[in-house]
Structures are given as C-alpha cells and as structure tokens.
Amino acid sequence: MCHSPSIAYKLIGRGFIREGYYADLVLINPNKAYKITESNILYKCQWSPLLGTQFSHSIEKVFVNGTLSYENGEFQELNPMRLKFDKDR
C-alpha cells in the first residue's frame, strides 16, 4: 500500500521505512477493539456513515514526516510538507 504508489508516482523519500526517508506511519493495536460513536467522531461535521461500526483493531499513533501527529484520540499541530516528485525516474 506504500511501496508501489511511491514508485508509480516517483515520490522522493516516501513509501519505505529506510534511513533518509520521511516516516509516515500508522501504529495499530490489534488487541484493542474500537467502536465509532457520536462522542469519538473527529470529523468537523460530527457525522459518519460508520457510526456504530465496531473494528477489531484501534489506531494508537500516527506519524507524518517523522512527527507524531495523532495519539490517544488527540491531534497534534502539524507543519505540512509538500510531496516531491522525481520527474526524471
């Protein structure tokens, strides 16, 4: 889900867990279920078609560009970075 799109779109420094690459990672907990409820919807519109859905896993942390951006239901402030493409590959 990461390697092939990165190669196909010729992204620089993305799609692999390697030294010198930007860490875009999602850490899941396979032992903790998660149910979508009205109290934990994070959309601005406060509505989801997944309301009431039970997932067998939960998202613990999300890293974007190597920076922790989500943990324990809380988002951290991000400094977004544009993707770079290698047009010569």
N, C-alpha and C positions, 0 to 999 in steps of 0.2 A: 504494500500500500504506500510505500515511501520511495523505495529504490527506483522502480520503473517510471513513475511520474517524474521524478527528479532527472532521470536520464532522458526521457522523452522530451521534456521541456527545457533541457540543457541548463538546469539550475546550478548556480555556483554555490558550493558549500552547504548543500542541503541533501536530505534523503538518506544519509548514512550516519551511523554512530562511529565517528572517526575523529582523531585529533585534527584540529583546524576547521572542523565543520560546526555549524550552528546547531545547538541542541534544541530541537523541537520534539519534546517527549511528553507522553501521557502515561502516568503510573496508575495502574488499576489495582484494586484489592479483590481478588477472585473469591474471597471468603466472606465478603460483606455485601449483602443484598441492598438494593436501593429502589425506593418507590417514588414516583413522581406524584407530588401532592401540591395543592394550591400554595402551601407555605414554603415550598422549596423551589418554585419556578423562578428562574433567574432572568427570563425574558422581560423586557420593558413593558410589553403588552399584558403581562401577567396571565397568559393563556397558553396552553399547549395541547396539541392533539394527542399527546402521550399521557395526559392526566390519568392517574390510576394505574399506569403500567409499572409492573414490578420487574426489575432487572436483577440478574444473579450476581452481578459484579458492581462495584462502585468506583468512581474516579476519585483518587486520593490527591494527586498533584498534577499540574500541567506546567511544563517549562516551554517558554517561547524565546528563541535566540539565547538559550542558556540561562534565562532569568525566570525565577519562579513567578508564575502569573496567576495560579489558582491553587488554593489549599483549604481544606475543611469548609467548603462552601463559600469561600471569600475570594474575590478577585483582587489582585494587586495592580497597582498602576504600571502601565507598560509604555515603553518608548518604542513604537513600531519601527520596523526596518523594512525597506523595500526589498523585494526579491531581485536578484541579479541573474541575468541570463548570459550564457556564453554563445554568442551568435556564430562563432567560428567552429563549433563542435559539430 
